[in-house]
Amino acid sequence: MNRSEIEFCGIKLKNPLIMASGTYGYGEEFLSYYNPKILGGISSKGITRYPKAGNPGVRIWETPSGILNSIGLENPGVEEFVKSYLPKMTKLGTEIFVNLGGNTADEYVEGAEILNDYDFSFIELNISCPNVHQGGMAFCMAWDPCFDVVSRVKKVTKKRLIVKLSPNAPNLIEVAKAAEAGGADGLSLVNTFLGMAIDFDRRKNVFENDYAGLSGPAIKPLALKMVHEVYRNVKIPIIGLGGITSYKDVLEFLMAGASAVQMGTYNFMNPYGAMEIIKDLENYLDEKKEEAKNFIGLIK
């Protein structure tokens, strides 16, 4: 009996643990540590319709209990991704989530249409990207741009559509409802919090873009709260993420309302982390004669 198995959007996952986008490469990078087939799933590095060079300057900065990142979605573009990377990912023996970004709604739609021809289950729509047709405001920041891009992608995709939300939205619940109304099959939250770092010795901002995304254990209490709030206000399932480093963290996110979780920054802290968490989770569930799915939504 696999007590850690859960169902997400009609797909059975071996366990609730999915590797977060941008922290696990394309999966092969971790083969020397353990076999990725033990995972519930892997979310790919963020892919856009066209290749992106990413941000100049410093990209990663360590902070107490976390990291700030300013990668800028460096990636080869969706056409090169499906040619050179996706075939290898789909052979890893776990569910694949393709994280798809874009600077216009048309780019999201075109990317989703290309992905239709390939064998994987989920698109994770990263709507934290700037909408260049709307003055650079990210799609995740308000009802209208969120609903517009989600509904347009939903009309063309053959995949289950998971929308990744940003904690920086002025009204996260409103945006979550917009994604649900637009046809999202599920949500993942939260993305990184905007933060800042100053190089004290050089007396200047660390990042050329001024601000960067904070992730890691430091954000866990905030992420738990947001998952819990959104769970109370939508009917579609949620993937929770933000600072997971142990099996207890996994079960806490489930209790707050998540149906699955993603682990990200901990991959940099401990490359064996996912394997250890899965083992600890299975041991705990066996000892308590519990099933992971029964923890979902325990905290009302």
C-alpha positions as CSV (number, residue, x, y, z in Angstrom):
1,M,0.0,0.0,0.0
2,N,1.4,3.4,-1.0
3,R,0.1,5.7,1.7
4,S,1.8,8.7,0.2
5,E,0.0,8.5,-3.2
6,I,-2.4,11.4,-4.0
7,E,-4.6,12.4,-6.9
8,F,-4.2,15.8,-8.5
9,C,-6.5,16.9,-11.3
10,G,-7.4,13.3,-12.0
11,I,-3.8,12.1,-12.2
12,K,-2.3,9.8,-9.6
13,L,1.0,11.0,-8.2
14,K,3.3,8.6,-6.3
15,N,3.5,11.2,-3.5
16,P,2.7,14.9,-3.1
17,L,6.2,16.1,-3.7
18,I,6.9,18.0,-7.0
19,M,10.1,19.7,-7.8
20,A,9.6,23.5,-8.3
21,S,10.4,25.2,-11.6
22,G,13.9,26.7,-11.8
23,T,15.3,24.6,-9.0
24,Y,15.6,21.2,-10.7
25,G,16.8,22.0,-14.2
26,Y,15.3,19.5,-16.6
27,G,15.6,16.6,-14.1
28,E,18.7,14.9,-15.4
29,E,20.9,17.1,-13.2
30,F,19.9,15.1,-10.2
31,L,20.4,11.6,-11.6
32,S,23.8,11.3,-9.8
33,Y,22.0,11.8,-6.4
34,Y,18.9,9.6,-6.8
35,N,16.4,8.4,-9.4
36,P,13.8,11.1,-10.1
37,K,11.1,8.5,-10.7
38,I,10.6,8.5,-6.9
39,L,9.1,12.0,-7.2
40,G,5.5,13.0,-7.5
41,G,6.5,15.2,-10.4
42,I,8.9,17.7,-11.8
43,S,8.1,21.3,-13.0
44,S,10.5,22.3,-15.8
45,K,12.6,25.3,-15.8
46,G,10.5,28.2,-17.1
47,I,10.0,28.1,-20.8
48,T,8.9,31.0,-23.1
49,R,7.7,31.1,-26.7
50,Y,11.1,32.6,-27.8
51,P,14.5,32.1,-26.3
52,K,15.5,34.5,-23.5
53,A,19.0,35.5,-22.3
54,G,18.0,36.2,-18.8
55,N,19.1,39.1,-16.5
56,P,22.6,40.6,-16.5
57,G,24.6,40.9,-13.3
58,V,24.2,39.0,-10.0
59,R,21.5,36.4,-10.3
60,I,21.6,34.6,-6.9
61,W,22.2,36.1,-3.4
62,E,22.0,34.1,-0.2
63,T,19.9,35.6,2.6
64,P,19.1,34.3,6.1
65,S,16.9,31.2,5.6
66,G,16.5,31.7,1.9
67,I,17.8,33.1,-1.4
68,L,17.0,36.0,-3.7
69,N,17.1,35.2,-7.4
70,S,17.0,37.4,-10.5
71,I,17.4,34.8,-13.2
72,G,15.1,36.5,-15.7
73,L,13.7,33.3,-17.2
74,E,16.8,32.4,-19.2
75,N,15.7,29.5,-21.5
76,P,16.1,28.1,-25.0
77,G,12.5,28.8,-26.1
78,V,9.7,26.3,-26.4
79,E,10.7,24.9,-29.8
80,E,14.2,24.0,-28.7
81,F,12.8,22.8,-25.4
82,V,10.5,20.2,-27.0
83,K,13.2,19.1,-29.3
84,S,16.2,18.8,-26.9
85,Y,14.9,18.7,-23.3
86,L,11.3,17.4,-23.1
87,P,11.9,14.0,-24.6
88,K,14.5,13.3,-21.8
89,M,12.2,14.6,-19.1
90,T,9.3,12.4,-20.1
91,K,11.6,9.3,-19.7
92,L,12.4,10.1,-16.0
93,G,9.4,8.1,-14.8
94,T,7.4,10.8,-13.1
95,E,4.7,13.4,-14.0
96,I,6.0,16.4,-15.9
97,F,4.7,20.0,-15.5
98,V,5.9,22.3,-18.2
99,N,6.3,25.8,-16.8
100,L,5.2,28.2,-19.5
101,G,5.8,32.0,-19.4
102,G,5.3,34.8,-21.9
103,N,5.3,38.6,-22.4
104,T,2.0,38.7,-24.3
105,A,-1.1,36.6,-24.2
106,D,-0.4,35.6,-27.8
107,E,3.0,34.2,-26.7
108,Y,1.3,32.1,-24.1
109,V,-1.2,30.8,-26.6
110,E,1.4,30.0,-29.2
111,G,3.5,28.2,-26.7
112,A,0.6,26.1,-25.4
113,E,-0.4,25.2,-29.0
114,I,3.2,23.9,-29.7
115,L,3.1,21.8,-26.5
116,N,-0.1,20.1,-27.5
117,D,1.8,17.7,-29.7
118,Y,3.9,16.3,-26.9
119,D,3.2,13.6,-24.2
120,F,3.0,15.1,-20.7
121,S,0.2,15.9,-18.4
122,F,0.4,19.5,-17.1
123,I,1.1,23.0,-18.2
124,E,2.1,25.3,-15.2
125,L,1.3,28.8,-16.5
126,N,3.7,31.3,-15.0
127,I,1.7,34.5,-15.0
128,S,4.2,36.5,-13.1
129,C,5.7,37.7,-16.4
130,P,5.3,41.4,-17.5
131,N,2.5,42.0,-20.0
132,V,4.3,44.2,-22.5
133,H,1.0,45.3,-24.1
134,Q,-0.3,46.6,-20.8
135,G,2.5,48.8,-19.6
136,G,4.6,46.0,-18.1
137,M,2.2,45.0,-15.3
138,A,2.4,41.3,-14.7
139,F,-0.6,39.1,-15.7
140,C,-0.8,37.9,-12.1
141,M,-1.6,41.3,-10.6
142,A,-5.3,41.8,-11.3
143,W,-8.5,40.0,-12.4
144,D,-8.7,41.1,-16.0
145,P,-5.2,40.3,-17.3
146,C,-5.2,37.0,-15.4
147,F,-8.7,36.0,-16.7
148,D,-7.7,37.0,-20.2
149,V,-4.5,34.9,-20.5
150,V,-5.9,31.9,-18.6
151,S,-9.1,31.7,-20.7
152,R,-7.2,32.1,-23.9
153,V,-4.7,29.3,-23.1
154,K,-7.5,27.1,-21.8
155,K,-9.3,27.3,-25.2
156,V,-6.3,25.9,-27.1
157,T,-4.5,23.6,-24.7
158,K,-5.1,19.8,-24.5
159,K,-3.2,19.7,-21.2
160,R,-4.4,20.2,-17.6
161,L,-3.8,23.8,-16.9
162,I,-2.2,24.8,-13.6
163,V,-1.8,28.6,-12.9
164,K,1.1,29.7,-10.8
165,L,0.2,32.8,-8.7
166,S,2.4,35.5,-7.2
167,P,2.2,36.6,-3.6
168,N,2.9,40.1,-4.7
169,A,-0.6,40.6,-6.2
170,P,-2.6,43.3,-4.3
171,N,-5.5,40.9,-4.0
172,L,-4.3,37.3,-4.3
173,I,-7.8,35.8,-3.7
174,E,-9.3,37.9,-6.5
175,V,-6.6,36.7,-8.9
176,A,-7.1,33.1,-7.8
177,K,-10.8,33.4,-8.5
178,A,-10.0,35.0,-11.9
179,A,-7.8,32.0,-12.8
180,E,-10.6,29.6,-11.7
181,A,-13.2,31.5,-13.7
182,G,-10.8,31.5,-16.7
183,G,-10.8,27.7,-16.7
184,A,-7.8,26.7,-14.7
185,D,-7.8,23.1,-13.5
186,G,-5.6,23.9,-10.5
187,L,-3.4,26.6,-8.9
188,S,0.2,26.6,-7.6
189,L,1.2,29.2,-5.0
190,V,3.1,31.0,-4.0
191,N,5.8,32.2,-6.4
192,T,8.6,34.3,-4.9
193,F,8.2,37.5,-2.8
194,L,9.8,40.6,-4.0
195,G,12.9,41.6,-1.9
196,M,16.1,43.5,-2.0
197,A,19.7,43.1,-1.2
198,I,22.4,45.7,-0.7
199,D,26.1,45.0,-1.0
200,F,27.3,46.8,2.1
201,D,31.0,47.0,1.2
202,R,30.3,48.3,-2.3
203,R,27.5,50.5,-1.1
204,K,25.2,49.6,-4.0
205,N,22.2,47.5,-4.9
206,V,23.1,43.8,-5.5
207,F,20.7,43.4,-8.4
208,E,20.7,45.4,-11.6
209,N,16.9,45.2,-11.7
210,D,16.8,46.5,-8.1
211,Y,14.5,43.8,-6.7
212,A,14.6,40.0,-6.8
213,G,12.5,37.0,-5.8
214,L,12.8,35.7,-2.2
215,S,12.3,32.0,-1.6
216,G,13.2,29.4,1.0
217,P,12.2,28.6,4.6
218,A,11.9,32.4,5.4
219,I,8.7,32.6,3.4
220,K,7.0,29.4,4.7
221,P,4.6,31.1,7.2
222,L,3.5,33.6,4.6
223,A,3.0,30.9,2.0
224,L,1.0,28.7,4.3
225,K,-1.3,31.6,5.1
226,M,-1.9,32.3,1.4
227,V,-2.6,28.7,0.6
228,H,-5.1,28.5,3.4
229,E,-6.8,31.7,2.3
230,V,-7.1,30.7,-1.3
231,Y,-8.2,27.2,-0.4
232,R,-11.2,28.8,1.4
233,N,-12.2,30.7,-1.7
234,V,-11.8,28.4,-4.7
235,K,-12.9,24.9,-5.6
236,I,-10.0,23.8,-7.8
237,P,-7.0,22.0,-6.2
238,I,-3.9,23.8,-5.1
239,I,-0.2,23.0,-5.2
240,G,1.5,24.7,-2.2
241,L,5.0,25.9,-2.2
242,G,7.3,28.1,-0.1
243,G,10.1,26.9,2.2
244,I,9.5,23.2,2.3
245,T,12.5,21.3,3.9
246,S,10.8,18.4,5.7
247,Y,8.0,15.8,5.6
248,K,6.3,17.9,8.3
249,D,6.3,20.9,6.0
250,V,4.7,18.8,3.3
251,L,1.9,17.7,5.6
252,E,1.4,21.2,6.9
253,F,0.8,22.5,3.4
254,L,-1.7,19.7,2.8
255,M,-3.5,20.6,6.1
256,A,-3.7,24.2,5.0
257,G,-5.5,23.1,1.8
258,A,-2.9,22.1,-0.7
259,S,-3.5,18.8,-2.6
260,A,0.2,18.6,-3.5
261,V,3.4,20.6,-2.9
262,Q,6.5,21.8,-4.7
263,M,9.9,22.0,-3.2
264,G,12.5,24.4,-4.6
265,T,15.2,26.2,-2.6
266,Y,15.9,23.1,-0.5
267,N,17.3,21.4,-3.7
268,F,20.2,23.9,-3.5
269,M,20.6,23.4,0.2
270,N,20.5,19.6,0.1
271,P,20.6,17.8,-3.3
272,Y,19.4,14.6,-1.5
273,G,16.5,16.5,0.1
274,A,13.6,15.2,-1.9
275,M,14.7,11.6,-1.5
276,E,15.0,12.1,2.3
277,I,11.7,13.8,2.6
278,I,9.9,11.1,0.7
279,K,11.4,8.4,2.8
280,D,10.5,10.3,6.0
281,L,7.0,10.9,4.8
282,E,6.5,7.2,4.0
283,N,7.9,6.1,7.3
284,Y,5.6,8.6,9.2
285,L,2.5,7.5,7.3
286,D,3.3,3.8,7.8
287,E,3.9,4.4,11.5
288,K,0.7,6.3,12.0
289,K,-1.3,4.1,9.5
290,E,-2.4,7.3,7.8
291,E,-2.7,8.3,4.1
292,A,-1.4,11.6,2.8
293,K,-4.7,12.4,1.0
294,N,-6.5,12.5,4.4
295,F,-4.4,15.5,5.5
296,I,-5.8,17.7,2.8
297,G,-7.8,20.6,4.2
298,L,-7.7,19.5,7.9
299,I,-7.2,23.1,9.0
300,K,-10.6,24.8,8.3
